[in-house]
Amino acid sequence: GAVVSQHPSRVICKSGTSVKIECRSLDFQATTMFWYRQFPKQSLMLMATSNEGSKATYEQGVEKDKFLINHASLTLSTLTVTSAHPEDSSFYICSASPANNEQFFGPGTRLTVL
Amino acid sequence: DQQVKQNSPSLSVQEGRISILNCDYTNSMFDYFLWYKKYPAEGPTFLISISSIKDKNEDGRFTVFLNKSAKHLSLHIVPSQPGDSAVYFCAALLRGKLIFGQGTELSVKP
């Protein structure tokens, strides 16, 4: 149990385009979903926390207008990187949490912006 | 400001020996610590955790030690197996949020 999927697993896009990444909890309802970003050889950095039906809470330094988060249901959250630039290239990982604070991580999405 | 630090980017150990992965933190308000294992192009998977009120937690080959006065924790794997080769992340939980260290890449050689 406690499986979290992400789609797509890998995406390459041109600079200036927008990219949507989906995060789904497959066998449980996620009260809260988290979005992280990991640059090579660095730690996972929390970008934002989202609760179903409410606005996401962004960490300091993360632009909410650039990284749009929608948590429309208890099993789906989406992250849209708007007007992507090469510096947005990174590994994006989501996690989903049922009510007990435990976090289950997705497999991640590798974004490359040309 | 890195609140959780793993100062060794890599560690190489012989199969059967003990692997010791270290982690230091700065915030005394952290109430829970977790270790995750991560393979390339995959998300982290939970390994073992410890509450801040404990000093040791053991689960099979994995033991986590917490030294609150030194703000230091370590993960011991014994005996190490080649399948343990991965990146290990230390994380601290604060108000429902996980703060990760930079990771240590463990290589267990047969």
Interface residues (C-beta under 8 A of the other chain):
Chain A: V4 Q6 S9 T32 F34 Y36 K41 Q42 S43 L44 M45 L46 T49 I93 S95 S97 N101 E102 Q103 F104 F105 G106 P107 G108 R110
Chain B: Q2 V4 P9 Y36 A41 E42 G43 P44 T45 F46 F89 L93 G96 K97 L98 I99 F100 G101 Q102 G103
